[in-house]
Structure formats: C-alpha cells, structure tokens
Amino acid sequence: MNRRAFLATTAATFASAPYILGQAKSGKKYRTALIGAGWWGMNILRVALESGRAEAVALADVDSDVLEISADEILGLTGSQPKTYKDFRELLSAEKPEIVIIATPDHWHALQTIAALEAGAHVFVEKPAGHTILEGRAMVNAARRTGRAVQVGLHRRIGPHHVSGMEFLKSGKVGQIGMVRMVVTGGADGPEQPSENVPPPAELDWDFYCGPAPLRPYCRNIHPGRFRNYLDFANGTLGDWGVHWLDQMLWWSEEKWPRKVHCSGGRSILGPAILNDKEQTTDAPDHQVATYEFTDFTAVWEHRRFGGTGTDLSPFGTTFYGTNGTFHMGWRDGWTFHPKKKGEAVIHEDPRFDNEKDGHNVPPLWRDFLDAIETGRAPVANLEVAHLSTNLALLGMLSHKLGRAVTWNGSEERIPDDAEANAMLRRDYRAPWLYPV
Ligand SMILES: NC(=O)c1ccc[n+]([C@@H]2O[C@H](COP(=O)([O-])OP(=O)(O)OC[C@H]3O[C@@H](n4cnc5c(N)ncnc54)[C@H](O)[C@@H]3O)[C@@H](O)[C@H]2O)c1
C-alpha cells in the first residue's frame, strides 16, 4: 500500500464512526483550527467536533496529502469543508480562530503555541510542552501575557482510573512512599538498518517540516509519526511517553522539581546513530535510566526498547513503593495495589477509556478546557503543570547528552555554576526562525 493510500485508509476508518455532530443544546460553538492534521491532531479534532462545541474552520499541515485527507474527513463528518493552509501563520491571520489545536512534532510546539496565543486564540497543544526547557518557559510566559487558556494533551491527568488511583495514593493507604519507578518497554529488538536519504515527496514541504530544527536529509522513516526518535524533532521515549508518567509522579508528590538529575543510557541494541549524505538512522537512546532526587523520595525513569516486559508488572506505568505495599498505576491495565502484609487482598481497578482503540481520555480533557475558557480558571493540564513535567524529561536528556549529573535550581530554571549545561537549556534555531523568549 502506498503512503497516500495508507493515510486515506486510516482516515476512512474514523470517518465511518458514528459521531453526533450537532450543535450542543446550549453553549457557544468555537471557531477551531488544527495545526498538524496527522494521527493525534485528528483524534483531538474529532473529540472537539463530537462535543458539539467546535466548528472546524481550518487545518494547517506541511503535507498536502494529510491536509486533503483530513479536510475530506471533516467534510464527511460535518458537511462543511474546512479551509486548508500550508503555513500556520497565514491560517492564524486569515481565520482568526478562537481555539487552535496543535499536534505537530515537538520541535514546533513552542513557536506555534506562542503564535496562536498572540493571535488571540485559546490553545490545546500536545505534550511535551517545549523541545528545550527555555521554549517551555517562553510558552508559559506567553500564556500568562495573553491571559488565554492553554490545555496540554496530558489526558492521564483526567482519566478516571488515574484520578481514582491518585485518590488512593493520597489517602495514605500505600503508607509513606520512598521511591517511584516509571517504566516503558518495547519497540526494538535488533540493530537498526539505516534508511536511504531520498528526495522528499512532492506533497511534503520538508524545509517547513524541519522549520527551526536543522535541515537534515529526508528519509521515509521520519514522517508520519516516527519523528519521535530523531532528536532534532523530539526527545525519544523519555520525551514522549516519559512526560505522561513523570507527570503522574509530580501529580502524586505535589513537588515542582527535583534538586538533582542523573541520566545514562545508549543504543546498545539499535547500534550507533548514523547520519551521512547517503543514509541515516534514528538517534534517540534505546534504553535510558534517569534518577531524580527529591527531598523525601527518589524517582527513577527506565525505558528499554528491547527484552520485553521482563519482570515488570506491565510494559507501561508508574510504580509507587510505600511502607504498606506497592501501587502500580498502569495504562491499559488500570491500577493495582499489592499490600505488603501477607494475606491482605490485592486491590485493583480496571481502566476506563473514552477511546478504547487509542486508549485515551481526551473528551474530559476537552470539556475541562472549554470550562476553563468559560470560567477563567486554569485547565487541569495547564502549561505551568505540563512545563514542569516536560522539564523532567528534558533534564534527563540534558544529563544524558552531557554524560554527568546536574543539579537544578527550579525556581530560577538554571543549573547552578554550570555554563556548559545551561547552554543546553536552549538550542540554536535555523533561520529565519527565532528562538522564543
Ligand atoms: N497525548 C497523547 O497521548 C499523544 C498521543 C500521540 C501523539 N501525541 C503528540 O501529538 C503530536 C503529533 O504526533 P502524531 O503522532 O500525530 O504525529 P504525525 O506525524 O502523525 O502528525 C504530525 C503532523 O504535523 C505536520 N507538521 C509538521 N510540521 C508542521 C508545520 N510546520 N506546520 C503544520 N504541520 C506540520 C506533519 O506533516 C504531520 O502531518 C506529538 O507532539 C506527539 O507527542 C500525544
């Protein structure tokens, strides 16, 4: 199946879903635009349409096939054709949307969020917040400056089993928690074969895709979706899955940042990263262990893209080790408490998802976003929250690249007396794009 046929098949699966797209009985319908109309962006836009509180006025994407297929799907769902743009800046100035959904690769989140806020829109942006720490800071500042609501796609902040699991943890039933371990496994079981560098397909504006990132050669392995393991565009498993689980740990602890971070790892199984004029591989680590020192507990991130689940309770999740037992917050396996005392019953709650296929709870996150817009309160996964969770992943990557531990002054967002490390809180942008301040 060629690439366009693949995209079209995926879209058709969703287009046939029985959504109720009428205007809600009460409540304003927001002029909504989507920037990055791929897999996850369309997931969010479908939820927005299903709520009856959004009119899809426009889509922007640098891949004209993605644009056409996604616009066709919206037409099928709503009877109304959204306008399509390659350049998000033109969309913002021509359409003046009230809400902008952003689901582009991570290296675009900061510039597009800030541009949308400055154009007067409320923003629903995907996690992670920034691709570097100072981008996240600039996003937070823009949200404060403009007074607009920003929801970040951390749907695990509002998913039913996460909410009830947090209640259980905070009730004290697990006892005093001294250690938290966050794990993601799976994805690669052998050396990575390089992909040949080829001219980008006619429908893709590769220069615009790379944007502020280096203009690396194009290969078929990056787009759609697999940008996650190219550090120019994202931060591998730690920057992707890590943000969700690090956020659960911060949510439980009510801490804002650790005092010290150390991360090591590498590409033992995938092999050395390759980038030359003929071919390339991904360059994200295939395994990483990051240790976050907090005052009262230690948190450990561990991902392994090989070896299966091993002795872990499940391939994804956050485990809290307390004096009364072990509590596992999972994804498709819900949450489970294993009491320390022999004979005491294991307590378990199954997960509940609004979307079983992709295992997410975006609808309540969307409702929370609308309520925040209308009441002026902060959304549950606002930028201040998501920036702190994202920072943990980014500090892990920073320590990994540096090859040593870093201390963290979270209130100043600086690494004390460490010019080499502080230089890595930002990155150089490719002209004409300017690093946000
Ligand atoms: N919250 C979650 O659980 C969750 C799940 C999946 C993905 N995500 C996030 O969603 C984002 C998108 O991921 P995806 O899997 O949908 O990727 P994708 O590759 O399917 O979609 C990204 C789209 O952005 C487009 N794009 C790239 N540069 C652009 C630009 N300058 N302007 C407009 N469009 C541009 C691409 O052409 C592509 O169509 C990522 O940040 C990812 O972390 C979050």
The ligand as an SDF file (V2000), in Angstrom:
LIG
                    3D

 44 48  0  0  0  0  0  0  0  0999 V2000
   -1.2130   12.9210   24.4600 N   0  0  0  0  0  0  0  0  0  0  0  0
   -1.0020   11.7770   23.8500 C   0  0  0  0  0  0  0  0  0  0  0  0
   -1.2890   10.7090   24.4000 O   0  0  0  0  0  0  0  0  0  0  0  0
   -0.3970   11.7850   22.4760 C   0  0  0  0  0  0  0  0  0  0  0  0
   -0.5350   10.6690   21.6510 C   0  0  0  0  0  0  0  0  0  0  0  0
    0.0110   10.7290   20.3700 C   0  0  0  0  0  0  0  0  0  0  0  0
    0.6940   11.8480   19.9420 C   0  0  0  0  0  0  0  0  0  0  0  0
    0.8290   12.9130   20.7840 N   0  0  0  0  0  0  0  0  0  0  0  0
    1.5810   14.1130   20.3650 C   0  0  0  0  0  0  0  0  0  0  0  0
    0.9890   14.6630   19.1900 O   0  0  0  0  0  0  0  0  0  0  0  0
    1.9750   15.2530   18.3580 C   0  0  0  0  0  0  0  0  0  0  0  0
    1.8150   14.7390   16.9350 C   0  0  0  0  0  0  0  0  0  0  0  0
    2.0530   13.3450   16.9170 O   0  0  0  0  0  0  0  0  0  0  0  0
    1.4490   12.4010   15.7530 P   0  0  0  0  0  0  0  0  0  0  0  0
    1.7130   11.0110   16.1570 O   0  0  0  0  0  0  0  0  0  0  0  0
    0.0670   12.8080   15.4160 O   0  0  0  0  0  0  0  0  0  0  0  0
    2.4210   12.7620   14.5260 O   0  0  0  0  0  0  0  0  0  0  0  0
    2.0800   12.7930   12.9330 P   0  0  0  0  0  0  0  0  0  0  0  0
    3.3820   12.7530   12.2440 O   0  0  0  0  0  0  0  0  0  0  0  0
    1.0490   11.7750   12.6210 O   0  0  0  0  0  0  0  0  0  0  0  0
    1.4000   14.2320   12.7580 O   0  0  0  0  0  0  0  0  0  0  0  0
    2.1200   15.4170   12.8260 C   0  0  0  0  0  0  0  0  0  0  0  0
    1.6950   16.2760   11.6510 C   0  0  0  0  0  0  0  0  0  0  0  0
    2.3290   17.5620   11.7830 O   0  0  0  0  0  0  0  0  0  0  0  0
    2.6400   18.0040   10.4770 C   0  0  0  0  0  0  0  0  0  0  0  0
    3.6090   19.0940   10.5150 N   0  0  0  0  0  0  0  0  0  0  0  0
    4.9720   19.0580   10.6410 C   0  0  0  0  0  0  0  0  0  0  0  0
    5.4720   20.3070   10.6420 N   0  0  0  0  0  0  0  0  0  0  0  0
    4.4060   21.1440   10.5170 C   0  0  0  0  0  0  0  0  0  0  0  0
    4.2750   22.5710   10.4610 C   0  0  0  0  0  0  0  0  0  0  0  0
    5.3380   23.3740   10.4890 N   0  0  0  0  0  0  0  0  0  0  0  0
    3.0350   23.0910   10.3360 N   0  0  0  0  0  0  0  0  0  0  0  0
    1.9350   22.3050   10.2560 C   0  0  0  0  0  0  0  0  0  0  0  0
    2.0120   20.9390   10.3040 N   0  0  0  0  0  0  0  0  0  0  0  0
    3.2300   20.3870   10.4280 C   0  0  0  0  0  0  0  0  0  0  0  0
    3.1290   16.7560    9.7750 C   0  0  0  0  0  0  0  0  0  0  0  0
    3.1170   16.8840    8.3770 O   0  0  0  0  0  0  0  0  0  0  0  0
    2.1520   15.7060   10.3090 C   0  0  0  0  0  0  0  0  0  0  0  0
    1.0370   15.5640    9.4420 O   0  0  0  0  0  0  0  0  0  0  0  0
    3.3220   14.9390   19.0170 C   0  0  0  0  0  0  0  0  0  0  0  0
    3.7890   16.0380   19.7540 O   0  0  0  0  0  0  0  0  0  0  0  0
    3.0170   13.7930   19.9710 C   0  0  0  0  0  0  0  0  0  0  0  0
    3.8470   13.7830   21.1290 O   0  0  0  0  0  0  0  0  0  0  0  0
    0.2780   12.8950   22.0320 C   0  0  0  0  0  0  0  0  0  0  0  0
  1  2  1  0
  2  3  2  0
  2  4  1  0
  4  5  1  0
  4 44  2  0
  5  6  2  0
  6  7  1  0
  7  8  2  0
  8  9  1  0
  8 44  1  0
  9 10  1  0
  9 42  1  0
 10 11  1  0
 11 12  1  0
 11 40  1  0
 12 13  1  0
 13 14  1  0
 14 15  2  0
 14 16  1  0
 14 17  1  0
 17 18  1  0
 18 19  2  0
 18 20  1  0
 18 21  1  0
 21 22  1  0
 22 23  1  0
 23 24  1  0
 23 38  1  0
 24 25  1  0
 25 26  1  0
 25 36  1  0
 26 27  1  0
 26 35  1  0
 27 28  2  0
 28 29  1  0
 29 30  1  0
 29 35  2  0
 30 31  1  0
 30 32  2  0
 32 33  1  0
 33 34  2  0
 34 35  1  0
 36 37  1  0
 36 38  1  0
 38 39  1  0
 40 41  1  0
 40 42  1  0
 42 43  1  0
M  CHG  2   8   1  16  -1
M  END
$$$$
